[in-house]
């Protein structure tokens, strides 16, 4: 008798849409979801970089499409979802990863800086969820995964008022939407990365980064793949009873 071994965390037959997919966490997540069997729509404004990710996903034997969009533009967001649906079919897994930041004391954070960070990090999460949630609810299955930040839990470092506010809002948004969509079979969760070894995550003086790394119990910065693996788990059937949660992926630097 031949026993079929179930491989956990598979996403065969699913369609994922990943924002900010051109580099860092977004790129790693798109590739990991493709390895798990999903077809993946890649959204960003960086055409050339998206083309490289697209080629890697095609090499894995998965379908993919590139949709260019500014995360601060609701019309471009709607168009990117439409492109994904037309090419790959309805979105099953939405990963809200697009992000930007500002730094400096509040006196130096201009109103347009504040608005841009909130629009890209928080408002885009709303627009993408709004554009995909109804279809998920109709089909009785869906995953919305929001890439928040440890700063949304701790307040972050001095000078990150806009970024921390946007990520704290994303965590609250996650909890509320999970309650609203749960009856329809759609889970909504957040991931709160700690210090991750990406372009944004290491944009600070080397001595400060070294001191920060020394405070992490696991003794290293996180990798983009660390976050991608967490996304794959939350997107899977095995995580079907988890919703409204914020998964800490921070090396132990903040323990809740």
C-alpha positions in Angstrom: 0.0 0.0 0.0 1.4 3.4 -1.1 0.9 6.2 1.4 0.7 9.7 0.1 2.7 12.1 2.2 1.0 15.5 2.5 3.4 18.4 2.1 2.4 21.2 4.4 1.9 24.8 3.5 1.2 24.2 -0.1 -0.7 26.8 -2.2 -1.4 24.9 -5.4 -4.2 26.5 -7.3 -4.1 29.7 -5.4 -3.5 33.2 -6.9 -1.5 35.7 -4.8 -1.0 39.4 -5.2 2.1 40.9 -3.6 2.7 44.7 -3.4 6.1 46.1 -3.2 7.3 43.0 -4.9 10.4 44.3 -6.7 12.9 43.9 -3.9 13.4 43.0 -0.3 10.6 41.3 1.6 8.2 41.6 -1.3 10.5 39.9 -3.7 11.3 37.1 -1.3 7.6 36.6 -0.5 6.6 36.5 -4.1 9.2 33.8 -4.8 8.3 31.8 -1.8 4.6 31.8 -2.6 5.5 30.6 -6.1 7.6 27.8 -4.7 4.6 26.8 -2.6 2.6 26.5 -5.9 0.8 29.8 -6.2 0.6 32.0 -9.3 1.7 35.5 -8.3 0.8 39.0 -9.5 3.8 41.3 -8.9 2.9 44.9 -8.1 5.4 47.8 -7.8 6.5 50.9 -9.7 9.9 49.4 -10.6 9.4 47.8 -14.0 12.9 46.5 -14.5 13.2 44.9 -11.1 9.7 43.3 -11.4 10.8 41.8 -14.7 13.6 40.0 -13.0 11.3 38.6 -10.3 8.8 37.6 -13.1 11.5 35.6 -14.9 12.4 33.8 -11.6 8.8 32.9 -11.0 8.4 31.6 -14.5 11.5 29.5 -14.1 9.7 27.8 -11.1 6.9 26.8 -13.5 4.3 29.3 -12.1 2.2 31.9 -13.9 2.8 35.5 -13.1 2.0 39.0 -14.2 3.5 42.4 -13.6 1.2 45.3 -12.7 2.8 48.7 -12.3 1.2 50.9 -9.6 2.0 53.8 -7.3 0.9 52.6 -3.8 -0.4 56.1 -3.1 -2.8 56.2 -6.1 -6.2 54.5 -5.7 -6.9 54.4 -9.4 -3.6 52.7 -10.1 -4.3 50.3 -7.3 -7.6 49.3 -8.8 -6.0 48.9 -12.2 -3.3 46.6 -10.8 -5.9 44.4 -9.2 -7.9 44.3 -12.5 -4.7 43.3 -14.4 -4.1 40.5 -11.9 -7.6 39.1 -12.1 -7.7 39.3 -15.9 -4.5 37.4 -16.3 -4.4 35.0 -13.3 -8.0 34.9 -12.0 -9.5 36.1 -8.7 -7.0 36.9 -5.9 -6.9 34.4 -3.1 -3.9 35.7 -1.2 -3.2 39.4 -0.8 0.1 40.5 0.7 0.2 44.2 1.6 3.9 44.9 1.7 4.4 48.2 -0.1 6.0 50.7 2.2 8.0 53.9 2.6 9.3 55.9 5.5 10.4 59.3 6.7 12.7 60.2 9.6 13.6 63.1 11.8 11.9 65.1 14.6 8.3 66.0 14.1 9.3 69.6 13.3 11.0 68.3 10.2 8.2 66.0 9.1 6.4 68.1 6.6 2.6 67.6 6.0 3.2 66.1 2.6 5.8 63.7 4.1 3.2 62.6 6.7 0.5 62.1 4.1 2.8 60.2 1.7 3.8 57.7 4.4 0.2 57.2 5.6 -1.0 56.8 2.0 1.6 54.3 0.9 1.8 52.2 4.1 -1.8 52.4 5.5 -4.2 53.7 2.9 -2.9 51.3 0.2 -3.6 48.4 2.6 -7.2 49.6 2.7 -7.5 50.1 -1.0 -6.1 46.7 -1.9 -8.2 44.9 0.7 -11.3 46.7 -0.5 -10.6 45.7 -4.1 -10.2 42.0 -3.3 -12.2 41.2 -0.1 -15.7 40.9 -1.7 -14.5 38.2 -4.2 -12.8 36.3 -1.4 -16.0 36.4 0.7 -18.1 35.2 -2.2 -15.8 32.2 -2.8 -15.6 31.5 1.0 -11.8 31.5 1.2 -9.2 34.2 1.4 -6.0 35.4 3.0 -5.1 39.0 3.7 -1.6 39.4 5.1 -0.3 42.8 6.1 3.4 43.5 6.6 3.4 45.8 9.6 6.4 46.4 11.8 7.7 46.2 15.3 7.6 50.0 15.4 3.8 49.8 15.3 4.0 47.9 18.6 6.8 49.8 20.4 6.7 53.2 18.9 9.9 52.6 17.1 13.0 54.8 17.3 13.1 58.5 17.7 12.2 60.3 14.5 9.9 57.5 13.0 6.6 59.1 14.0 5.0 58.8 10.6 6.2 55.3 9.9 5.3 54.0 13.4 1.9 55.6 13.2 1.2 54.0 9.8 2.2 50.5 11.0 0.3 50.8 14.3 -2.7 51.7 12.1 -2.1 48.7 10.0 -2.2 46.4 13.1 -5.5 47.9 14.2 -6.9 47.6 10.7 -5.9 44.0 10.7 -7.8 43.2 13.9 -11.0 45.0 12.8 -11.1 43.5 9.3 -10.5 40.0 10.7 -13.6 40.4 12.7 -15.6 41.6 9.7 -14.4 39.0 7.2 -14.1 35.9 9.5 -17.7 34.8 9.0 -17.0 34.5 5.2 -14.0 32.2 5.5 -11.4 35.0 5.0 -8.5 35.4 7.5 -6.7 38.7 8.0 -3.4 38.7 9.8 -0.3 41.0 10.2 3.4 40.2 10.5 5.5 42.6 12.6 9.1 42.3 11.4 11.9 43.4 13.6 15.2 44.8 12.1 15.4 43.1 8.6 18.5 43.1 6.4 17.0 45.0 3.5 17.7 48.4 1.9 15.1 50.1 4.1 15.9 48.1 7.2 19.6 49.0 7.2 19.3 52.6 6.2 21.1 53.9 9.3 24.7 54.6 10.5 26.8 51.4 10.8 27.6 51.9 14.4 24.0 52.4 15.3 23.0 49.3 13.4 25.7 47.2 15.1 24.5 48.4 18.5 20.9 47.5 17.6 22.0 44.0 16.3 23.8 43.4 19.6 20.4 43.7 21.4 18.7 41.0 19.4 18.7 37.7 21.4 19.3 35.6 18.2 22.3 37.8 17.4 21.5 38.7 13.9 19.3 40.8 11.7 16.4 39.1 10.1 16.3 38.2 6.5 13.7 38.8 3.9 13.2 35.1 3.7 12.3 35.0 7.4 9.3 37.1 6.6 8.5 35.2 3.4 8.3 31.9 5.3 5.9 33.5 7.8 3.7 34.8 5.0 3.6 31.3 3.4 2.5 29.8 6.7 -0.3 32.3 7.2 -1.4 31.9 3.6 -1.8 28.1 3.9 -4.7 26.0 4.9 -2.8 24.9 8.0 -3.2 28.5 9.3 -6.9 28.5 8.7 -7.8 29.0 12.4 -5.5 32.0 12.8 -7.0 35.5 12.2 -6.7 38.9 13.7 -3.2 38.0 14.9 0.1 39.9 14.6 2.9 37.4 14.2 6.2 38.7 15.7 9.2 37.9 13.6 11.9 39.9 15.3 14.6 37.6 16.7 13.3 38.1 20.2 14.2 41.8 20.6 10.6 42.5 21.7 8.7 39.8 23.5 4.9 40.0 24.1 
